[in-house]
Amino acid sequence: MIILGLIASPALSDDWPQWRGIHRDAKIDEPGLMKTLPTGHLERKWQVELGAGYSGPTIVDGRVYVTDRGLDDSPEEIERVLCFDAENGDLVWQHTYPAVYGEIGYRAGPRASVTVHEGLALSVGTAGHFICFDAKTGDIRWQHDLAPEYSIRMPIWGIATSPLVHDGNVIQVVAGAGDACVVAFDLATGKERWRSIDEKAGYSSPILIQQAGQDVVVCWTGESVTGLDPRTGQVHWTIPMLPRNMPIGIPTPVVQDDLLFVSSFYDGSMLIRFDPNQLTAEKVWHRVGIDEKNTDALHCMISNPIIKGDYIYGTDSYGELRCLDIKTGDRVWEDTTAVPRARWATIHTIRDGQREIMQNDQGELIFATLTPEGFQEHSRTKLLDPTRKQLNRRGGVTWSHPAIANGYIFARNDQELICASLKEPADTP
């Protein structure tokens, strides 16, 4: 029976090893997941106490990695990196270190998800504490205090980007002075390999694309979208995207075929086409509204947009779920039922085949399908409660991105980390 179950649902063995999953695209394909969410709330497998933090969990080899600002009775100016057993929530190891935020705004903990790669766990804190751990034991392999080492031009909300591993390098948005906006470190030793881009940093994590037969790392900084050689840091192409008010690009760039899309709260949306045969790129369109309420196309804050076929779907500045025509950026439809309207209202979206698994900022889990015809909600349930440390208004929020691994969803707020099964019950026909 167990062997037959594994053969029927091989995708249920997938981990979630870094920010937004295996390929940083928040895509899974798990045919063994339930089709309909239960009424009321989703039953938990376990929950553990956790402090405040914006970082989403990472799951690898039966362990869950997450960061926080410490518990309520902890000294204020610390951060923690924690590792739990994915089966029962037992604490495996933790590391605590001083983390003075200074003038950094929104002080409720670390932003970046832990990246786990080949037995190493890489964590970066809000103030720039960059640590490489042995993923099993929590022993420190190497570490950097990026702020003094690189004379960081600290973003208003601190360091938020998750480490990206490529061919023995760890690529990190450091926000350093001069040409050290982005820096690559040797994965084994922590020694600097290269530095690149003399620009202010943003909050968007870098991704890898395939272009002209090679890997290209795409970094959306506070001033441009740039394609780099991940081995050397050489700039292949750059598309300016200067901020009107301040750097505020948070969502990760999304890609389909030769198109790359970014969206910002103040600065609207830009579609870029990168040449598949040579290392060049061009802007297709850039649309910006009058202000944060009178938006054009899509002005995302924390929510990450997605591309499906000829359409872009995303959550606008005040929670308006929208569909855009990818060719022009024209709005096809708008829906206001997925999350209550509010400034910075958020929906995290994971694609599971042709359907979407969505967590809104009120802690509701939604099964839906996004099509050019509209937002088709299938079922909705309570996952966890909003809390007030991440945002102390409108009853609180759940801004941290959930993770789905091996048939379970892992999510957190300012008080707890939870695990709940999404597997179809065994007695379901």
C-alpha positions as CSV (number, residue, x, y, z in Angstrom):
1,M,0.0,0.0,0.0
2,I,2.8,2.5,0.9
3,I,4.7,1.7,-2.3
4,L,1.6,2.1,-4.4
5,G,0.9,5.5,-2.8
6,L,4.4,6.7,-3.5
7,I,4.1,5.6,-7.2
8,A,0.7,7.4,-7.5
9,S,2.0,10.7,-6.1
10,P,5.7,11.1,-6.7
11,A,5.5,14.9,-6.5
12,L,4.7,14.7,-2.8
13,S,8.4,14.2,-2.1
14,D,9.3,17.8,-3.2
15,D,10.9,20.0,-0.6
16,W,10.8,23.8,-0.4
17,P,14.6,24.6,-0.2
18,Q,14.6,28.4,-0.6
19,W,12.5,31.5,-1.0
20,R,9.4,30.7,-3.2
21,G,10.4,27.0,-3.6
22,I,12.7,25.0,-5.7
23,H,13.0,27.4,-8.6
24,R,12.0,30.6,-6.8
25,D,8.7,30.7,-8.8
26,A,6.2,29.5,-6.2
27,K,5.2,26.6,-8.4
28,I,4.4,23.0,-7.3
29,D,2.6,20.1,-9.0
30,E,1.2,17.8,-6.4
31,P,-1.7,15.7,-7.6
32,G,-2.2,14.2,-4.1
33,L,-3.4,17.4,-2.5
34,M,-7.0,17.9,-1.4
35,K,-9.4,19.4,-4.0
36,T,-11.6,21.2,-1.4
37,L,-10.6,22.9,1.8
38,P,-12.6,22.0,5.0
39,T,-15.1,24.5,6.3
40,G,-14.0,26.5,9.3
41,H,-10.3,25.9,9.7
42,L,-7.6,23.6,8.5
43,E,-6.6,21.0,11.1
44,R,-3.1,21.3,12.3
45,K,-0.5,18.6,12.5
46,W,1.5,20.7,15.0
47,Q,2.3,24.2,16.1
48,V,5.2,25.7,18.0
49,E,5.8,29.0,19.6
50,L,7.7,31.5,17.5
51,G,8.6,35.2,17.8
52,A,7.9,38.0,15.3
53,G,9.3,37.9,11.8
54,Y,8.5,38.4,8.1
55,S,10.5,35.5,6.8
56,G,8.8,32.5,5.3
57,P,9.8,28.9,6.3
58,T,12.1,26.6,4.3
59,I,11.7,22.8,4.3
60,V,14.5,20.4,3.4
61,D,15.2,16.7,4.4
62,G,12.5,16.6,7.1
63,R,13.5,19.9,8.7
64,V,12.0,23.3,8.8
65,Y,14.1,26.5,8.9
66,V,12.8,29.9,9.9
67,T,14.0,33.1,11.6
68,D,12.5,35.5,14.1
69,R,13.1,38.5,16.4
70,G,13.1,36.3,19.6
71,L,10.2,35.6,22.0
72,D,8.4,38.4,23.9
73,D,10.6,37.8,27.0
74,S,13.8,38.0,24.9
75,P,16.0,41.0,24.8
76,E,14.6,43.2,22.0
77,E,17.7,43.5,19.9
78,I,18.3,39.9,18.8
79,E,17.5,37.7,15.9
80,R,17.3,33.9,15.9
81,V,17.7,31.2,13.3
82,L,15.7,28.1,14.2
83,C,15.5,24.5,12.9
84,F,12.6,22.3,13.7
85,D,11.7,18.7,12.9
86,A,9.1,18.7,10.1
87,E,7.4,15.6,11.5
88,N,6.5,16.9,15.0
89,G,7.8,20.5,15.4
90,D,10.5,19.6,17.9
91,L,13.4,22.1,18.0
92,V,16.5,20.6,16.5
93,W,18.8,23.6,16.9
94,Q,18.8,27.4,17.2
95,H,21.3,30.2,17.0
96,T,20.8,33.6,18.6
97,Y,22.8,36.7,18.0
98,P,22.6,40.5,18.7
99,A,20.9,42.4,15.9
100,V,20.6,46.2,16.4
101,Y,18.2,47.6,13.8
102,G,19.1,51.3,14.4
103,E,17.0,53.4,12.0
104,I,15.5,50.4,10.1
105,G,11.7,50.7,9.9
106,Y,9.2,47.9,10.6
107,R,11.2,46.2,13.3
108,A,9.3,42.9,13.7
109,G,12.1,40.7,12.7
110,P,14.1,39.2,9.8
111,R,12.7,39.3,6.3
112,A,14.7,36.8,4.2
113,S,14.0,33.1,4.0
114,V,16.8,30.7,4.8
115,T,18.4,29.0,1.8
116,V,19.4,25.4,2.2
117,H,21.8,23.8,-0.3
118,E,23.9,20.6,-0.1
119,G,23.9,20.4,3.7
120,L,24.4,24.2,4.3
121,A,21.8,26.6,5.6
122,L,22.3,30.3,4.7
123,S,20.6,33.0,6.7
124,V,20.7,36.8,6.3
125,G,19.3,39.1,8.9
126,T,17.6,42.5,8.6
127,A,20.8,44.4,9.7
128,G,23.1,42.3,7.5
129,H,24.2,39.4,9.6
130,F,25.0,36.8,7.0
131,I,25.7,33.3,8.4
132,C,26.3,29.9,6.8
133,F,25.4,27.0,9.1
134,D,25.8,23.2,9.0
135,A,22.1,22.5,8.2
136,K,22.0,19.4,10.4
137,T,23.8,20.7,13.5
138,G,23.6,24.4,13.4
139,D,27.4,24.8,13.6
140,I,28.6,27.9,12.0
141,R,30.8,27.4,8.9
142,W,31.4,31.1,8.1
143,Q,29.8,34.4,8.7
144,H,29.9,38.1,7.7
145,D,28.7,41.3,9.3
146,L,27.8,42.9,6.1
147,A,27.0,46.4,7.4
148,P,30.5,47.4,8.5
149,E,32.3,45.2,6.0
150,Y,30.6,46.7,3.0
151,S,29.6,50.1,4.3
152,I,26.0,49.3,3.6
153,R,23.7,51.9,2.2
154,M,20.9,50.4,4.3
155,P,17.5,50.3,2.7
156,I,14.8,51.8,4.9
157,W,13.4,48.4,5.7
158,G,16.7,46.6,6.0
159,I,18.1,43.7,4.1
160,A,15.3,41.5,2.8
161,T,16.7,39.4,-0.1
162,S,17.3,35.7,0.3
163,P,20.7,34.1,-0.7
164,L,20.8,32.5,-4.1
165,V,23.3,29.6,-4.7
166,H,24.8,29.0,-8.1
167,D,27.7,26.7,-9.0
168,G,29.6,27.1,-5.7
169,N,28.7,30.8,-5.3
170,V,26.3,32.4,-2.9
171,I,24.8,35.6,-4.5
172,Q,23.5,38.1,-2.1
173,V,22.1,41.6,-2.4
174,V,24.4,43.3,0.1
175,A,23.5,47.0,-0.5
176,G,27.1,47.9,-0.1
177,A,28.8,51.2,-1.1
178,G,30.3,51.6,-4.5
179,D,30.0,48.6,-6.8
180,A,28.9,46.2,-4.0
181,C,25.2,46.3,-4.3
182,V,25.4,42.6,-5.2
183,V,28.2,40.3,-3.9
184,A,29.0,36.7,-4.5
185,F,30.7,34.6,-1.8
186,D,32.4,31.2,-2.0
187,L,29.8,28.7,-0.7
188,A,32.5,26.6,1.1
189,T,34.6,29.4,2.7
190,G,32.6,32.6,2.6
191,K,35.4,34.4,0.8
192,E,34.2,37.1,-1.6
193,R,34.3,36.0,-5.3
194,W,33.0,39.1,-7.0
195,R,31.0,42.3,-6.5
196,S,28.8,44.1,-9.0
197,I,26.4,47.1,-9.6
198,D,26.8,50.6,-8.1
199,E,23.2,51.2,-7.2
200,K,20.9,51.5,-4.2
201,A,19.5,48.1,-3.2
202,G,15.9,47.1,-3.3
203,Y,14.1,44.3,-1.5
204,S,13.6,41.8,-4.3
205,S,15.5,38.5,-4.3
206,P,17.5,37.6,-7.4
207,I,16.6,34.8,-9.7
208,L,18.2,32.7,-12.4
209,I,17.1,32.6,-16.0
210,Q,18.4,30.8,-19.1
211,Q,19.5,33.1,-21.9
212,A,21.8,32.5,-24.9
213,G,22.6,29.0,-23.6
214,Q,23.8,30.1,-20.2
215,D,22.6,31.0,-16.7
216,V,22.0,34.6,-16.1
217,V,21.2,36.0,-12.6
218,V,18.5,38.8,-12.7
219,C,18.7,41.4,-9.9
220,W,16.0,44.0,-9.4
221,T,17.7,46.7,-7.4
222,G,16.4,50.0,-6.3
223,E,17.3,51.5,-9.7
224,S,17.2,48.9,-12.4
225,V,16.6,45.4,-13.6
226,T,19.9,43.9,-14.5
227,G,21.2,40.6,-15.9
228,L,24.5,39.4,-14.6
229,D,27.0,36.6,-15.2
230,P,26.6,34.5,-12.0
231,R,30.2,33.3,-12.3
232,T,31.9,36.8,-12.5
233,G,29.3,39.5,-11.8
234,Q,29.7,41.0,-15.3
235,V,26.7,43.0,-16.4
236,H,25.1,41.6,-19.6
237,W,22.2,44.1,-19.8
238,T,20.4,46.6,-17.6
239,I,17.0,48.2,-17.9
240,P,16.6,51.4,-15.7
241,M,13.7,51.6,-13.3
242,L,14.3,54.6,-11.2
243,P,12.0,55.2,-8.2
244,R,9.7,58.2,-8.0
245,N,9.7,58.3,-4.2
246,M,12.1,55.7,-2.8
247,P,13.2,52.1,-3.8
248,I,10.3,49.9,-2.9
249,G,10.4,46.9,-5.3
250,I,9.6,43.9,-3.1
251,P,8.1,41.1,-5.3
252,T,10.5,38.6,-7.0
253,P,10.7,39.0,-10.8
254,V,8.5,36.4,-12.6
255,V,9.4,34.8,-15.9
256,Q,7.6,33.1,-18.8
257,D,9.5,32.1,-21.9
258,D,11.4,35.3,-22.9
259,L,9.3,37.7,-20.8
260,L,10.2,39.0,-17.4
261,F,7.8,41.1,-15.2
262,V,8.3,43.2,-12.1
263,S,5.8,45.3,-10.2
264,S,6.2,48.0,-7.5
265,F,3.9,49.9,-5.1
266,Y,4.9,53.3,-6.2
267,D,6.5,52.7,-9.6
268,G,4.0,50.4,-11.3
269,S,4.8,47.5,-13.6
270,M,7.4,46.8,-16.2
271,L,7.5,44.0,-18.8
272,I,11.0,43.1,-20.2
273,R,11.8,40.9,-23.1
274,F,15.2,39.2,-22.9
275,D,16.7,37.8,-26.2
276,P,16.9,34.0,-26.0
277,N,19.9,33.9,-28.4
278,Q,22.1,36.8,-27.2
279,L,22.7,38.5,-23.9
280,T,20.5,41.6,-24.5
281,A,17.1,42.7,-23.2
282,E,14.6,45.5,-23.9
283,K,11.7,47.1,-22.2
284,V,8.3,46.2,-23.7
285,W,6.2,48.5,-21.6
286,H,6.2,50.3,-18.3
287,R,3.0,51.6,-16.8
288,V,2.6,53.8,-13.7
289,G,-0.5,55.4,-12.2
290,I,-0.9,58.8,-10.7
291,D,-0.4,57.7,-7.1
292,E,-0.8,54.7,-4.8
293,K,-4.7,54.8,-5.1
294,N,-5.0,55.8,-8.7
295,T,-2.9,53.1,-10.1
296,D,-2.4,51.9,-13.7
297,A,-1.9,48.2,-14.7
298,L,-0.6,46.8,-11.4
299,H,1.2,48.3,-8.4
300,C,2.2,45.3,-6.2
301,M,3.5,45.8,-2.6
302,I,4.3,42.5,-1.0
303,S,2.2,40.1,-3.1
304,N,4.0,38.4,-5.9
305,P,2.4,38.5,-9.3
306,I,2.2,35.4,-11.6
307,I,2.1,34.9,-15.4
308,K,-0.2,32.4,-16.9
309,G,-0.3,32.2,-20.7
310,D,-1.1,35.7,-22.1
311,Y,-2.2,37.2,-18.8
312,I,-0.6,38.6,-15.6
313,Y,-2.4,38.2,-12.3
314,G,-1.5,40.2,-9.2
315,T,-2.6,42.1,-6.1
316,D,-2.7,45.9,-6.4
317,S,-1.7,48.5,-3.8
318,Y,-5.0,48.2,-1.8
319,G,-5.7,44.5,-2.3
320,E,-7.4,44.6,-5.7
321,L,-6.8,41.3,-7.4
322,R,-6.2,42.1,-11.1
323,C,-5.8,40.4,-14.4
324,L,-3.7,42.2,-17.1
325,D,-3.2,41.6,-20.8
326,I,0.5,40.7,-21.0
327,K,0.9,42.4,-24.4
328,T,-0.2,45.8,-23.2
329,G,-0.7,45.9,-19.5
330,D,-4.4,46.7,-20.0
331,R,-6.7,45.6,-17.2
332,V,-9.0,42.7,-18.0
333,W,-10.7,42.4,-14.7
334,E,-10.5,43.3,-11.0
335,D,-11.8,41.4,-8.0
336,T,-12.0,42.6,-4.4
337,T,-13.2,39.5,-2.6
338,A,-9.9,37.6,-2.1
339,V,-8.6,39.9,0.7
340,P,-10.2,42.8,2.6
341,R,-9.4,46.2,1.0
342,A,-6.6,48.0,2.9
343,R,-3.3,49.7,2.1
344,W,-0.7,47.0,1.4
345,A,-3.3,44.2,1.5
346,T,-1.5,41.1,0.6
347,I,-2.1,37.7,-1.1
348,H,0.6,35.1,-1.4
349,T,0.0,32.8,-4.4
350,I,1.4,29.3,-5.0
351,R,0.6,27.7,-8.4
352,D,-0.4,24.0,-8.2
353,G,-0.8,22.9,-11.8
354,Q,-3.6,25.0,-13.2
355,R,-5.0,26.1,-9.9
356,E,-3.8,28.6,-7.3
357,I,-3.3,28.1,-3.6
358,M,-3.6,31.5,-2.0
359,Q,-3.0,32.8,1.6
360,N,-4.3,36.3,2.2
361,D,-3.1,38.6,5.0
362,Q,-5.9,37.7,7.3
363,G,-4.6,34.1,7.5
364,E,-7.2,32.6,5.2
365,L,-6.2,29.8,2.8
366,I,-8.0,29.8,-0.6
367,F,-8.2,27.3,-3.4
368,A,-9.0,29.2,-6.6
369,T,-8.3,29.3,-10.3
370,L,-7.2,32.5,-12.1
371,T,-8.4,32.8,-15.7
372,P,-9.1,35.7,-18.1
373,E,-12.7,35.2,-17.2
374,G,-12.2,36.0,-13.5
375,F,-11.3,34.9,-10.0
376,Q,-12.9,31.5,-9.5
377,E,-12.9,30.7,-5.8
378,H,-13.4,27.0,-5.0
379,S,-13.1,26.9,-1.2
380,R,-11.7,28.9,1.7
381,T,-10.7,28.1,5.3
382,K,-8.8,29.6,8.2
383,L,-5.1,28.7,8.4
384,L,-3.8,31.0,11.2
385,D,-4.7,34.3,12.9
386,P,-3.3,37.7,11.9
387,T,-1.0,39.2,14.5
388,R,-0.1,42.9,15.1
389,K,3.7,43.0,15.4
390,Q,4.3,42.9,11.6
391,L,1.7,45.6,11.2
392,N,-0.1,47.1,14.2
393,R,-3.3,48.1,12.5
394,R,-6.5,46.6,11.0
395,G,-6.4,43.8,13.4
396,G,-2.9,42.6,12.3
397,V,-1.7,40.7,9.3
398,T,0.0,37.5,8.2
399,W,2.6,38.8,5.8
400,S,5.0,35.9,5.8
401,H,5.0,33.7,2.7
402,P,3.8,30.1,3.4
403,A,5.6,27.0,2.0
404,I,4.2,23.7,0.7
405,A,6.4,20.6,0.9
406,N,5.6,16.9,0.8
407,G,1.9,17.4,1.1
408,Y,2.0,19.8,4.0
409,I,1.7,23.6,4.3
410,F,4.0,25.5,6.7
411,A,3.0,29.0,7.7
412,R,3.8,31.5,10.5
413,N,2.7,34.7,12.1
414,D,4.2,36.6,15.0
415,Q,3.4,34.0,17.6
416,E,3.6,30.5,16.0
417,L,4.8,28.3,13.3
418,I,2.3,25.7,12.1
419,C,2.2,22.6,10.0
420,A,-1.1,21.3,8.4
421,S,-1.7,18.5,6.0
422,L,-3.0,19.3,2.5
423,K,-3.1,15.7,1.4
424,E,-6.4,14.2,0.1
425,P,-7.8,12.0,2.8
426,A,-7.2,8.3,2.2
427,D,-10.9,7.4,2.1
428,T,-11.7,10.0,-0.6
429,P,-12.8,8.3,-3.8
